[in-house]
Amino acid sequence: MCKKIFIAATGQQCGKTTTSIALLHMARKKYRRVGFMKPLGPKPTLFNGRWVDQDAALLARIYDLEEDLDYMSPVVLQPNSTRQILDKKISPGDLEVQILQAARELEQRCDLLIIEGAGHSGVGSVVGLNNARIARLLDAPILMVTDAGIGRVIDNVHLNMALLLQEKADLRMMLINKLLSKKRQETMAYLQQAFSGEPFKVVPGFDFSPVLANPTLNHIAKLLGVPLKGEQSAGPRIVHHTQLGAASTQRVHDLLEESSLLIVTSTRNELLVTLAALYNIPEYRSKIAGLVIPGLFPISKVTQQILDRSQIPYMRAESYSSGEVFSTIANDLAKIDAEDQEKIVLLQSLAETELDFDAIDDLF
């Protein structure tokens, strides 16, 4: 008999996918056959010649689950799917059958199946397949992930619980994620007190980690839609600070922090040349992650030669202003990619020390 855990959340970016990665890592130490499923996929990507959800593709790549991919992502919503469903060109009943058939196949193949929902509990309501309904449909008890805080967490949990109760879904555990280490014990004490009368258990998840939260150079290049040039091996490097190179060259130098991405307009030749030179000095290599060079004006020929010779990683974002680049990066929430080995290894390591998998496994 296949054991199932449905990973839900109170909202986006709470850490459903990182929780799924961590649980699969721990489960594979205990169970011989462990699978993953994203029943309703709102983020389509073309992978191995088929449309699947991004998270299903990610988990398939990390854990070599490609042979199960047809069942891991049975329903993938395209940009026009909502209109087609409302126009009755797509039947919600047919989608439900697809999900059930895929789940039954994976249940035959697996001892433990991790099922990841999409967004908050209400996501998918437009097709009659919100998270709560799918969990009930698949008879999968729920582990709900929420980010840290006290009042906001309590409000969001109760908002999501209303739909879970309506669908008679089985909520067994609340996992509090992205905890601030200094407030971890205090936050958990208040949340456990707030939910002391509820039938589910409240447990701590991961502490907030800049390594997991911050983007890589590859991610930023993809976000801006431009190629990463210079040292290609630096693509997986994690950017911990983003700095506008608007001040004097000396001031920019003085403000450099660990693993900084500098946004320097194409006309700041003296600053670009200085940073290219500093990149190859060992004491600065840890501080300078790379450059984004916005602006329509071309980079001077000499400056371009110095950039290329230095091999400093850079992105030429001609269609952006410096402010637009900074805003785009600041407002983005970086998700883990299969190439982000540093993040994946760290997450798996943290799973072994910060998650009580046996307690989770016993409860489900």
BELLINKA-V969565 format. One record per backbone hydrogen bond with DSSP energy under -0.5 kcal/mol. NH is the residue of the N-H (numbers start at 0). CO is the residue of the C=O. Records with the same first field share a line. If there is no record, write none. Layout:
# BELLINKA-V969565
NH: CO ; CO
This chain:
# BELLINKA-V969565
2: 110
4: 112
5: 140
6: 4 ; 114
7: 5 ; 142
9: 144
13: 10
18: 14
19: 15
20: 16
21: 17
22: 18
23: 19
24: 20
25: 21
26: 22
27: 23
28: 25
29: 26
30: 26
33: 31
34: 111
36: 113
37: 71
40: 38 ; 74
41: 39
43: 41 ; 76
44: 51
46: 44 ; 49
49: 46
51: 44 ; 49
53: 42
56: 52
57: 53
58: 54
59: 55
60: 56
61: 57
62: 58
63: 59
64: 59
65: 59
67: 64
68: 65
70: 67
71: 67
72: 68
73: 70
74: 38
75: 73
76: 40 ; 74
80: 77
83: 79
84: 80
85: 81
86: 82
87: 84
88: 83
89: 83
91: 89
93: 90
94: 90
95: 91
96: 92
97: 93
98: 94
99: 95
100: 96
101: 97
102: 98
103: 99
104: 100
105: 101
106: 102
107: 103
108: 104
109: 105
110: 32
111: 32
112: 2
113: 34
114: 4 ; 112
115: 36 ; 113
116: 6 ; 114
122: 119
124: 121
126: 123
127: 124
128: 123
130: 120 ; 122
131: 120
133: 129
134: 130
135: 131
136: 132
137: 133
138: 135
139: 134
140: 138
141: 169
142: 5
143: 141 ; 172
144: 7 ; 142
145: 174
153: 149
154: 150
155: 151
156: 152
157: 153
158: 154
159: 155
160: 156
161: 157
162: 158 ; 159
163: 159
164: 160
165: 161
166: 162
167: 163 ; 164
168: 163
170: 168
171: 141 ; 169
172: 141
173: 200
174: 143 ; 172
175: 173 ; 202
176: 145 ; 174
177: 205
178: 205
180: 178
182: 179
183: 179 ; 180
186: 182
187: 183
188: 184
189: 185
190: 186
191: 187
192: 188
193: 189
194: 190
195: 192
197: 194
200: 171
202: 173 ; 200
204: 175
207: 178
212: 208
213: 209
216: 236
217: 234
219: 215
220: 216
221: 217
222: 218
223: 219
224: 220
225: 220
228: 226 ; 313
230: 310
231: 229
233: 230
234: 231
236: 233
238: 214
239: 237 ; 258
240: 258
242: 260
244: 242 ; 262
245: 243
246: 243
251: 247
252: 248
253: 249
254: 250
255: 252
258: 285
259: 256 ; 286
260: 240
261: 259 ; 289
262: 242
263: 261 ; 291
265: 293
267: 264
268: 266
271: 267
272: 268
273: 269
274: 270
275: 271
276: 272
277: 273
278: 274
279: 275 ; 276
280: 277
281: 279
283: 280
284: 280
285: 281
286: 283
287: 283
288: 259 ; 286
289: 259
290: 312
291: 261
292: 314
293: 291
294: 316 ; 319
303: 299
304: 300
305: 301
306: 302
307: 303
308: 304
309: 305
310: 306
311: 306
313: 228
314: 290
316: 292 ; 314
317: 315
319: 316
324: 320
325: 321
326: 322
327: 323
328: 324
329: 325
330: 326
331: 328
333: 212 ; 331
339: 336
340: 338
343: 339
344: 340
345: 341
346: 342
347: 343
348: 344
349: 345
350: 346
351: 347 ; 348
352: 348 ; 349
353: 349
354: 349 ; 350
356: 354
359: 355
360: 356
361: 357
362: 358
363: 359
